[in-house]
Amino acid sequence: MKPTGLVADAIRDVTRHGDLVLDLFLGSGTTLMAATRRGVRGRRRRDRPRPSTW
């Protein structure tokens, strides 16, 4: 898990209030928590890997 404060600082540096942050990896949800803390909308998407066809 990444420190929420660190991620929130990064989001603050590159977004404005009301922007959208997309988290494609959705691990523990730190990015979405940090986005909410900063007043930025957050969306997630995590596709399940397809079974190997090897």
Buried (B, 14 or more C-beta within 10 A) or exposed (E): EEEBEEBBEBBBEEBEEEBEBEBEEBEEBBBBBBBBBBEBBBEEEEEEEEEEEE
